[in-house]
Amino acid sequence: MIGLFNDCFPPIMDGVSLTTQNYAHWLNRKTGNVCVVTPKSPHVRDNEEYPVYRYSSLPIPMRKPYRFGVPQVDLAFQYKLNQISFELVHAHCPFSSGALAMRIAKSQNIPLVATFHSKYKADFERAIPNKKIVDYLIKDVIRFYEGADEVWIPQASVEETLREYGYKGKVEVVDNGNDFSDYGSVYSMRATAREELGVNDGEFVFLFVGQHIFEKNLAFLLESLAIIRYIPYKMYFIGSGYAEGRLKQMTEELNLSSKVFFVGTVSNREQLSRYYAAADLFLFPSLYDNAPLVVREAAALHTPSVLISGSTSAAIVTDSVNGFLASHSTADYARKIRELTVSPLLMRMAGDKASHSIARSWENVVDEVCDRYQCLMRRTSCNHPDVLWQAI
């Protein structure tokens, strides 16, 4: 059994949750031998084609709907987990689920892969005002990654963050994929989606998808949009988070209520794809994200992103080729958007280029993952039957 461990899983929706879900889906399709281990969410009943093992959890204050896992008190879960013979475990988070993966790897003498997805220090600093405690927690995170057999990162630029945190070991780059790569005619889809949204001729559509938290620079985004309020546009925010109420208040204060719309969480992937397809630009000024899945999703539907130059997120974009970059200034970010609205051909060309250079299907990514798992198991001299991989 291949075990995928993460501290959240759908219906909690974020980039790492979706990554874990897509790994599980495609590994199950290719090997039929995968499970997910994750905290319980209230009223959730899993209907996946593979096992999902959930353990006791508590709500995290100010971070609804995220949960704090407490597997040590869940005796029924512990008994069930101890009955499973794993061949490899892959942790997508260093906290409760990662600790479980580490324990299993040691007790069953199997390989542990750990992917570094997030800038945990920013989360700690927001919640904890004490620098010494934050530094201790970061050292604890790094100790976790130092204990893994392989450390993966979703794009090369993420290595810089790991090094800043103090990690000195080897890293492997394994791209994230997206589940929108196989759509047909994007441009006919775009026309239909814009009609459904009631977009007028000559009106531009801008989009943000992600957690509504201030770490993602969303106040900056609203202030930038206020500078160009005279341009005919509709801006859609999709997602939820602790900052949502304040962002809606800012929208009113900036006189943007007729142009900015908060859609809430969109769990239906087909519905979400229509928003991506309808958009002229995906606006993502975050300095917080490492390798945002949403930029790749937008690219798959030929929608280019406007990112902050020098941010980790922007490392996969070449300005005016497969996306657009602006400095970390509301005036410059607004200027970039304004210039692009008078260059629709440039936006379209960048979107087309992004679809070829940034977007990669999850099926293709998981083919690579399977090869890497197999090589790691052989290298660590684990006795795994080759028949497991005949479907790959």
Secondary structure, DSSP 8 states (H G I E B T S, - for coil): -EEEE-S--TTS-SHHHHHHHHHHHHHHHHHS-EEEEEE--TT-----SS-EEEE-EEE-TTSTT-EEE-GGG-HHHHHHHHT---SEEEES-SSHHHHHHHHHHHHHT--EEEE--S-HHHHHHHH---HHHHHHHHHHHHHHHHTSSEEEESSTTHHHHHHHHT--S--EE----BS-TT-S-HHHHHHHHHHHHT--TT-EEEEEES---GGG-HHHHHHHHHHTTTS-EEEEEE---TTHHHHHHHHHHTT-TTTEEEEE----HHHHHHHHHH-SEEE---SS-SS-HHHHHHHHTT--EEEETTSGGGGG--BTTTBEEE-S-HHHHHHHHHHHHT-HHHHHHHHHHHHHHT--BHHHHHHHHHHHHHHHHHHTT----GGGGTT-
